[in-house]
Amino acid sequence: MPDLSRRRRLLVLAICCMSLLIVSLDNTVLNVALPSMQHELGASISGMQWTIDAYTLVLASLLMLAGSTADRLGRRRVFMAGLVVFSLGSLLCSLAPGLGWLVVFRMVQAIGGSMLNPVAMSIITNTFTDPRERARAIGVWGGVVGISMAAGPVVGGLLVQSVGWRSIFWINVPIGALALFLTSRYVPESRAPRPRRVDPVGQLLVVTLLGSLTYAIIEAPDAGWTSVEILAFVMVALISLLTLIGYERRRWEPLIDLRFFHSAPFAGATVIAVCAFAALGGFLFVNTLYLQNIRGLSALDAGLYMLPMAGMTLVFAPLSGRLVGSRGPRLPLLLAGCATAASGVLFAAFNTESAPALLFTGYVLFGIGFGLVNAPITNTAVSGMPRTQAGVAAAVASTSRQVGQSLGVAVIGAVLAGGAHVGATRPEFLAAAHPAWWIITGCGGAILLLGALTTGRWAAATAQRTAALFEDETAHGHSRASAGS
């Protein structure tokens, strides 16, 4: 990629952030629309879970493929293709005649989305080469998540209340078209010096693993945890995981290079991403159903109720980027873990839902935690790796986010479905939600613990050794390829 002026670099950052905006906005807007969709389509809680997880599952399954494909074919080319497919999928979602078609069209959306965020992050990583400037750029990137969280509930509430839930998908089309035009004009093409090979077996194993595991979790409350169907899918997931690990270890250019996980900061960031986004997915799912179905708020009022959480994310995401750039990832991760765990405890141990002051305090704490956690995840994932591996490293981090959100919605939705059927009373719903809040508390505790363990001197040394593996391999003519031939 050629050296760009500061103004051009900032323009590239703005264009990449537009793609993140439509993908993130889609998630937050959709959550506000869930009760309206549930009523019109006659869907159960598991049906609502699938409208979210069909998207996140396909996205998680294809992100690594998209990252490596962009490194091979050209990041701008793949990014533009993603904008086209995502916008088309959004239009199709707005026309869906039933729940089944909506789930299918959400999967089309996800195919396009898989070509956006990790590729955009790779573009940013290769555009901003100075570590501090990159950290600030990633902080802005994280701030866009806050903007989408702040705007999503309100915009979604207005659209659902005035036009209907189908209109939430329309907003992606003009933003996608504008981003496509600007990308063609201002984003330079870039590729990895040594493109990676396609790994169809690894790709198939990832799809099988994530799909079977999520299906088992979502459908278990209805089918029974010990039913033959659920046990079969759990077994398929386990076999897929073991086969994936064994296969990828032997492959020269794997879909998931397991050597990345020799780096404690990278491995920690991956697990932290799963925990943070599992907490987010579950938090939004439970709160949306509670505010609208149990408290009887309109979509707009529910969106306004959650503004304190979104506002804190908007404020603390760029602050986290600056902290990472000046002091490293340790402090933001520790604060994020504490805030997330405190929010979960507040809901789990106190009667928070019936006290507005406690409810908003819980929202504020969760927003602070989520705002702080994003920048250190992304920065840690890409900063310790050679630039030639930026696409794959960023894709692994993005995949972890989507896997986390899928699991959060699946697990917490399953816990909720086990005790709160459609039309449940307030006491029934609150009792069913109680263990869900303890799960979110556990996610916060895991972020705190891993943040402490994977940001010290020992962890930094493992990152240096991991980077040296890839640098030595390049310098010595790809020794693994020679050994395998």
C-alpha positions as CSV (number, residue, x, y, z in Angstrom):
1,M,0.0,0.0,0.0
2,P,1.5,3.4,-1.0
3,D,2.2,6.1,1.7
4,L,-0.8,8.3,2.1
5,S,-1.2,11.8,3.4
6,R,-2.7,12.2,6.9
7,R,-6.0,13.5,5.3
8,R,-6.2,10.5,3.0
9,R,-5.5,8.1,5.9
10,L,-8.3,9.7,7.9
11,L,-10.6,9.5,4.9
12,V,-9.8,5.7,4.5
13,L,-10.6,5.3,8.3
14,A,-13.9,7.1,7.9
15,I,-14.9,4.9,4.9
16,C,-14.0,1.7,6.8
17,C,-16.0,3.0,9.8
18,M,-19.0,3.3,7.6
19,S,-19.0,-0.4,7.0
20,L,-18.7,-1.1,10.8
21,L,-21.6,1.4,11.3
22,I,-24.1,-0.5,9.1
23,V,-23.1,-3.9,10.5
24,S,-23.2,-2.8,14.1
25,L,-26.3,-0.7,13.6
26,D,-28.0,-3.7,12.1
27,N,-27.5,-5.7,15.3
28,T,-28.7,-3.0,17.8
29,V,-31.6,-2.0,15.6
30,L,-32.7,-5.6,15.2
31,N,-32.7,-6.2,19.0
32,V,-35.2,-3.3,19.5
33,A,-37.4,-4.8,16.7
34,L,-37.5,-8.3,18.1
35,P,-40.8,-8.1,20.0
36,S,-42.6,-6.6,16.9
37,M,-41.1,-9.3,14.7
38,Q,-42.1,-11.9,17.2
39,H,-45.7,-10.7,17.2
40,E,-46.1,-10.3,13.5
41,L,-44.3,-13.6,12.5
42,G,-45.7,-15.6,15.4
43,A,-42.2,-16.7,16.5
44,S,-41.1,-18.3,19.7
45,I,-38.1,-17.2,21.8
46,S,-36.0,-19.8,19.9
47,G,-37.2,-18.3,16.6
48,M,-36.0,-14.9,17.7
49,Q,-32.7,-16.4,18.7
50,W,-32.3,-17.7,15.1
51,T,-32.9,-14.3,13.6
52,I,-29.8,-13.1,15.4
53,D,-27.7,-16.3,15.4
54,A,-28.3,-17.2,11.7
55,Y,-26.4,-13.9,11.0
56,T,-23.7,-14.2,13.6
57,L,-23.0,-17.9,12.9
58,V,-22.5,-17.4,9.1
59,L,-20.5,-14.3,9.9
60,A,-18.2,-16.1,12.3
61,S,-17.8,-19.1,10.0
62,L,-16.7,-17.0,7.0
63,L,-14.7,-14.2,8.6
64,M,-11.3,-16.0,8.5
65,L,-11.9,-17.1,4.9
66,A,-12.8,-13.5,4.0
67,G,-9.7,-12.1,5.7
68,S,-7.3,-14.5,3.9
69,T,-9.2,-14.0,0.6
70,A,-8.8,-10.3,0.9
71,D,-5.1,-10.7,1.5
72,R,-4.9,-12.7,-1.7
73,L,-7.3,-11.1,-4.1
74,G,-7.1,-7.5,-2.8
75,R,-8.6,-5.9,0.2
76,R,-10.5,-3.1,-1.6
77,R,-12.0,-5.6,-4.1
78,V,-13.3,-7.9,-1.4
79,F,-14.5,-5.0,0.7
80,M,-16.5,-3.6,-2.2
81,A,-18.0,-7.0,-2.9
82,G,-19.1,-7.2,0.7
83,L,-20.8,-3.9,0.6
84,V,-22.8,-5.0,-2.4
85,V,-23.9,-8.4,-0.9
86,F,-24.7,-6.9,2.5
87,S,-26.9,-4.1,1.0
88,L,-28.7,-6.7,-1.2
89,G,-29.2,-9.0,1.8
90,S,-30.6,-6.0,3.8
91,L,-33.1,-5.3,1.0
92,L,-34.2,-8.9,0.9
93,C,-34.7,-9.0,4.7
94,S,-37.1,-6.1,4.4
95,L,-39.2,-8.2,1.9
96,A,-39.1,-11.5,3.9
97,P,-42.6,-13.1,3.8
98,G,-42.0,-15.2,6.9
99,L,-39.6,-16.2,9.7
100,G,-37.9,-18.9,7.6
101,W,-37.2,-16.5,4.7
102,L,-36.0,-13.8,7.1
103,V,-33.4,-16.3,8.6
104,V,-32.2,-17.2,5.1
105,F,-31.9,-13.5,4.0
106,R,-30.1,-12.8,7.3
107,M,-27.5,-15.4,6.2
108,V,-27.1,-13.5,2.9
109,Q,-26.5,-10.4,4.8
110,A,-23.9,-12.2,6.9
111,I,-22.0,-13.4,3.7
112,G,-21.6,-9.7,2.8
113,G,-20.8,-8.7,6.4
114,S,-18.0,-11.3,6.6
115,M,-16.2,-9.3,3.8
116,L,-16.5,-6.0,5.7
117,N,-15.3,-5.7,9.2
118,P,-12.1,-7.9,9.2
119,V,-11.1,-6.6,5.8
120,A,-11.7,-3.0,6.9
121,M,-9.6,-3.6,10.0
122,S,-6.9,-5.1,7.8
123,I,-7.0,-1.9,5.6
124,I,-6.7,0.2,8.7
125,T,-3.8,-1.8,10.0
126,N,-1.9,-1.4,6.8
127,T,-2.8,2.3,6.4
128,F,-1.8,3.3,10.0
129,T,1.6,1.9,10.4
130,D,2.7,3.9,13.5
131,P,1.7,1.9,16.6
132,R,0.3,4.9,18.5
133,E,-1.6,6.3,15.5
134,R,-3.0,2.8,14.8
135,A,-4.1,2.5,18.4
136,R,-6.0,5.9,18.1
137,A,-7.5,4.8,14.8
138,I,-8.7,1.6,16.4
139,G,-10.1,3.7,19.3
140,V,-12.2,5.7,16.7
141,W,-13.2,2.3,15.2
142,G,-14.4,1.2,18.6
143,G,-16.2,4.5,19.0
144,V,-18.3,3.7,16.0
145,V,-19.6,0.7,17.9
146,G,-20.7,3.1,20.6
147,I,-22.3,5.4,18.0
148,S,-24.3,2.4,16.6
149,M,-25.3,1.4,20.1
150,A,-26.4,4.9,20.9
151,A,-28.2,5.5,17.6
152,G,-29.5,2.0,17.0
153,P,-32.1,1.7,19.7
154,V,-33.5,5.2,19.1
155,V,-33.4,4.9,15.3
156,G,-34.8,1.4,15.5
157,G,-37.5,2.5,17.9
158,L,-38.6,5.4,15.7
159,L,-38.7,3.2,12.6
160,V,-40.5,0.3,14.2
161,Q,-43.1,2.5,15.8
162,S,-43.7,4.7,12.7
163,V,-43.1,2.4,9.7
164,G,-42.7,-1.1,11.0
165,W,-39.9,-3.5,11.7
166,R,-39.1,-4.1,8.0
167,S,-37.9,-0.5,7.7
168,I,-34.9,-1.3,10.0
169,F,-33.2,-3.0,7.0
170,W,-33.7,-0.1,4.6
171,I,-31.2,2.2,6.3
172,N,-28.3,-0.1,5.3
173,V,-28.9,0.3,1.6
174,P,-28.1,4.1,1.2
175,I,-25.2,3.9,3.6
176,G,-23.8,0.8,1.8
177,A,-24.1,2.6,-1.6
178,L,-22.3,5.7,-0.3
179,A,-19.5,3.6,1.2
180,L,-19.2,1.7,-2.1
181,F,-18.8,4.9,-4.1
182,L,-16.2,6.3,-1.7
183,T,-14.2,3.1,-1.5
184,S,-13.9,3.0,-5.3
185,R,-12.6,6.6,-5.3
186,Y,-10.3,6.8,-2.3
187,V,-9.3,3.5,-0.8
188,P,-6.1,2.1,-2.5
189,E,-5.8,-1.5,-3.3
190,S,-3.5,-3.7,-1.1
191,R,-2.6,-7.3,-0.9
192,A,-0.4,-9.5,1.3
193,P,3.0,-10.1,-0.2
194,R,2.5,-13.9,0.2
195,P,-1.2,-14.8,-0.2
196,R,-2.5,-17.7,1.8
197,R,-4.0,-20.8,0.2
198,V,-7.7,-21.8,0.5
199,D,-8.4,-24.3,3.2
200,P,-11.8,-25.8,2.3
201,V,-11.6,-28.7,4.8
202,G,-10.9,-26.3,7.7
203,Q,-13.7,-24.0,6.5
204,L,-16.2,-26.9,6.5
205,L,-15.1,-28.0,9.9
206,V,-15.5,-24.5,11.4
207,V,-19.1,-24.2,9.9
208,T,-20.0,-27.7,11.2
209,L,-18.6,-26.9,14.7
210,L,-20.3,-23.6,15.2
211,G,-23.6,-24.6,13.5
212,S,-24.0,-27.9,15.4
213,L,-23.0,-26.3,18.8
214,T,-25.4,-23.4,18.4
215,Y,-28.3,-25.5,17.2
216,A,-27.9,-27.8,20.2
217,I,-27.9,-24.9,22.7
218,I,-30.9,-23.1,21.1
219,E,-33.1,-26.1,20.6
220,A,-32.3,-27.9,23.8
221,P,-35.0,-26.2,26.0
222,D,-37.7,-27.6,23.6
223,A,-36.1,-30.9,22.7
224,G,-34.6,-31.7,26.1
225,W,-30.9,-31.6,27.0
226,T,-30.7,-35.4,27.1
227,S,-32.6,-36.0,23.8
228,V,-31.0,-38.1,21.1
229,E,-31.2,-35.1,18.7
230,I,-29.3,-32.7,21.0
231,L,-26.7,-35.2,22.1
232,A,-26.0,-36.0,18.4
233,F,-25.4,-32.4,17.6
234,V,-23.1,-32.0,20.7
235,M,-21.2,-35.0,19.5
236,V,-20.9,-33.6,16.0
237,A,-19.5,-30.3,17.5
238,L,-17.0,-32.2,19.7
239,I,-15.8,-34.4,16.8
240,S,-15.5,-31.3,14.5
241,L,-13.4,-29.5,17.1
242,L,-11.0,-32.3,17.6
243,T,-10.7,-33.0,13.9
244,L,-10.2,-29.2,13.2
245,I,-7.3,-29.0,15.7
246,G,-5.6,-32.1,14.4
247,Y,-6.0,-31.1,10.7
248,E,-4.9,-27.5,11.1
249,R,-1.8,-28.5,13.0
250,R,-0.6,-30.6,10.1
251,R,-1.5,-28.1,7.3
252,W,1.1,-25.8,5.8
253,E,-1.2,-22.8,5.4
254,P,-4.2,-23.5,7.7
255,L,-7.4,-21.5,7.9
256,I,-6.6,-21.0,11.6
257,D,-2.8,-20.9,12.3
258,L,-2.7,-22.4,15.7
259,R,0.8,-20.9,16.2
260,F,-1.0,-17.5,16.8
261,F,-2.2,-18.9,20.1
262,H,1.4,-19.4,21.3
263,S,1.1,-15.7,22.0
264,A,-0.6,-15.2,25.4
265,P,-1.9,-11.7,24.6
266,F,-3.4,-13.0,21.3
267,A,-4.9,-16.1,23.0
268,G,-6.2,-13.9,25.8
269,A,-7.7,-11.3,23.5
270,T,-9.5,-14.1,21.6
271,V,-11.1,-15.5,24.8
272,I,-11.8,-12.0,26.1
273,A,-13.6,-11.2,22.8
274,V,-15.8,-14.3,23.2
275,C,-16.7,-13.4,26.8
276,A,-17.3,-9.7,26.1
277,F,-19.6,-10.3,23.2
278,A,-21.4,-13.2,24.8
279,A,-22.2,-10.7,27.6
280,L,-23.3,-8.1,25.1
281,G,-25.5,-10.5,23.1
282,G,-27.2,-11.9,26.2
283,F,-27.6,-8.4,27.8
284,L,-29.4,-7.0,24.7
285,F,-31.5,-10.0,24.2
286,V,-32.8,-10.2,27.8
287,N,-33.3,-6.4,28.2
288,T,-35.2,-6.0,24.9
289,L,-37.7,-8.7,25.8
290,Y,-38.0,-7.5,29.3
291,L,-38.6,-3.8,28.5
292,Q,-41.1,-4.4,25.7
293,N,-42.8,-7.7,26.6
294,I,-42.8,-7.4,30.4
295,R,-42.8,-3.7,31.1
296,G,-45.0,-3.0,28.1
297,L,-42.8,-0.2,26.7
298,S,-42.9,0.8,23.1
299,A,-39.9,0.1,20.8
300,L,-38.9,3.8,21.0
301,D,-39.2,4.0,24.8
302,A,-37.2,0.8,25.2
303,G,-34.5,2.3,23.0
304,L,-34.4,5.4,25.1
305,Y,-34.2,3.3,28.3
306,M,-31.0,1.8,27.0
307,L,-29.4,5.1,26.0
308,P,-27.3,5.3,29.2
309,M,-25.5,2.0,28.2
310,A,-25.0,3.2,24.7
311,G,-23.8,6.6,25.7
312,M,-21.2,5.2,28.0
313,T,-19.9,2.9,25.2
314,L,-19.7,6.0,23.0
315,V,-17.7,7.9,25.5
316,F,-15.4,5.1,26.7
317,A,-14.5,3.4,23.4
318,P,-12.3,6.2,22.1
319,L,-10.9,6.8,25.6
320,S,-9.9,3.1,25.7
321,G,-8.1,3.6,22.3
322,R,-6.1,6.5,23.8
323,L,-5.3,4.4,26.9
324,V,-4.1,1.5,24.8
325,G,-1.9,3.8,22.7
326,S,-0.3,5.5,25.8
327,R,-0.3,2.9,28.5
328,G,-1.1,-0.5,26.9
329,P,-4.1,-2.8,27.1
330,R,-3.9,-3.8,30.8
331,L,-5.7,-0.9,32.4
332,P,-8.7,-0.8,30.0
333,L,-9.1,-4.6,30.3
334,L,-9.1,-4.6,34.1
335,L,-11.6,-1.7,34.2
336,A,-13.8,-3.4,31.6
337,G,-13.9,-6.7,33.5
338,C,-14.7,-4.9,36.8
339,A,-17.5,-2.8,35.2
340,T,-19.1,-5.8,33.4
341,A,-19.0,-8.0,36.4
342,A,-20.4,-5.2,38.6
343,S,-23.3,-4.7,36.2
344,G,-24.1,-8.5,36.2
345,V,-24.0,-8.6,40.0
346,L,-26.3,-5.6,40.3
347,F,-29.0,-7.4,38.2
348,A,-28.4,-10.8,39.6
349,A,-28.2,-10.0,43.4
350,F,-30.6,-7.0,43.7
351,N,-34.1,-6.3,42.5
352,T,-32.7,-4.0,39.9
353,E,-35.5,-4.2,37.4
354,S,-38.0,-2.6,39.7
355,A,-35.8,0.3,40.8
356,P,-35.1,2.8,38.0
357,A,-32.0,4.2,39.7
358,L,-30.4,0.7,40.0
359,L,-31.6,-0.2,36.4
360,F,-29.9,2.8,34.9
361,T,-26.8,2.2,37.1
362,G,-26.6,-1.3,35.7
363,Y,-26.9,0.0,32.1
364,V,-24.1,2.6,32.8
365,L,-21.7,0.0,34.2
366,F,-22.3,-2.3,31.3
367,G,-21.8,0.5,28.8
368,I,-18.5,1.5,30.5
369,G,-17.2,-2.1,30.4
370,F,-18.2,-2.8,26.8
371,G,-16.8,0.6,25.7
372,L,-13.4,-0.1,27.3
373,V,-13.0,-3.7,26.1
374,N,-13.1,-3.3,22.3
375,A,-9.9,-1.4,21.6
376,P,-7.5,-3.6,23.6
377,I,-9.0,-6.7,21.9
378,T,-8.3,-5.5,18.4
379,N,-5.0,-3.9,19.1
380,T,-3.6,-6.9,20.9
381,A,-4.8,-9.2,18.1
382,V,-3.0,-7.4,15.3
383,S,-0.1,-5.4,17.0
384,G,2.0,-8.4,17.8
385,M,1.7,-10.0,14.4
386,P,3.7,-9.3,11.2
387,R,1.8,-7.0,8.8
388,T,1.6,-9.8,6.3
389,Q,-0.7,-11.7,8.8
390,A,-2.9,-8.7,9.6
391,G,-5.9,-9.9,7.6
392,V,-6.0,-13.3,9.3
393,A,-5.2,-12.0,12.7
394,A,-7.9,-9.4,12.5
395,A,-10.3,-12.0,11.2
396,V,-9.6,-14.3,14.2
397,A,-10.4,-11.4,16.5
398,S,-13.6,-10.6,14.6
399,T,-14.6,-14.2,14.5
400,S,-14.2,-14.4,18.3
401,R,-16.6,-11.5,18.7
402,Q,-19.2,-13.1,16.5
403,V,-18.8,-16.5,18.2
404,G,-19.2,-14.8,21.5
405,Q,-22.4,-13.0,20.5
406,S,-23.8,-16.2,19.0
407,L,-23.1,-18.2,22.2
408,G,-24.4,-15.4,24.4
409,V,-27.7,-15.3,22.6
410,A,-27.9,-19.1,22.4
411,V,-26.9,-19.8,26.0
412,I,-28.8,-16.9,27.7
413,G,-31.7,-17.3,25.4
414,A,-31.9,-21.0,26.2
415,V,-31.7,-20.2,30.0
416,L,-34.5,-17.7,29.5
417,A,-36.6,-20.1,27.3
418,G,-36.3,-22.8,30.0
419,G,-38.4,-20.7,32.4
420,A,-40.1,-18.0,30.5
421,H,-42.5,-19.0,27.7
422,V,-44.2,-16.5,25.4
423,G,-46.6,-14.5,27.5
424,A,-44.8,-15.2,30.7
425,T,-45.7,-13.0,33.7
426,R,-43.2,-10.6,35.2
427,P,-42.2,-12.8,38.2
428,E,-41.8,-15.8,35.8
429,F,-39.6,-13.8,33.5
430,L,-37.4,-12.3,36.3
431,A,-36.9,-15.7,37.8
432,A,-35.9,-17.1,34.5
433,A,-33.5,-14.2,33.8
434,H,-31.8,-14.6,37.2
435,P,-29.2,-17.2,36.1
436,A,-28.6,-15.2,32.9
437,W,-27.3,-12.3,34.9
438,W,-24.9,-14.6,36.8
439,I,-23.6,-15.8,33.4
440,I,-22.9,-12.2,32.4
441,T,-21.2,-11.7,35.8
442,G,-19.0,-14.7,35.0
443,C,-18.1,-13.2,31.6
444,G,-17.0,-10.0,33.4
445,G,-14.9,-12.0,35.9
446,A,-13.2,-13.8,33.0
447,I,-12.3,-10.5,31.3
448,L,-10.8,-9.3,34.5
449,L,-8.7,-12.4,35.2
450,L,-7.5,-12.8,31.6
451,G,-6.7,-9.1,31.3
452,A,-4.4,-9.5,34.4
453,L,-2.8,-12.7,33.2
454,T,-2.1,-11.8,29.5
455,T,-0.8,-8.3,29.7
456,G,2.4,-8.7,31.8
457,R,6.1,-9.3,30.9
458,W,5.7,-13.0,30.5
459,A,2.8,-12.5,28.1
460,A,4.8,-9.9,26.1
461,A,7.7,-12.3,25.8
462,T,5.4,-15.0,24.3
463,A,4.1,-12.5,21.8
464,Q,7.7,-11.7,20.7
465,R,8.5,-15.3,20.3
466,T,5.3,-15.9,18.3
467,A,6.1,-13.0,15.9
468,A,9.6,-14.3,15.5
469,L,8.2,-17.7,14.3
470,F,6.6,-15.9,11.3
471,E,9.5,-13.6,10.6
472,D,12.0,-16.5,10.7
473,E,9.8,-18.5,8.4
474,T,9.7,-15.6,5.8
475,A,13.4,-15.0,6.1
476,H,14.5,-18.6,5.6
477,G,12.3,-19.3,2.5
478,H,9.3,-20.8,4.2
479,S,10.9,-23.7,6.0
480,R,7.6,-25.4,6.8
481,A,6.8,-25.6,3.1
482,S,10.1,-27.2,2.3
483,A,9.7,-29.7,5.1
484,G,6.2,-30.6,3.9
485,S,7.1,-31.1,0.2
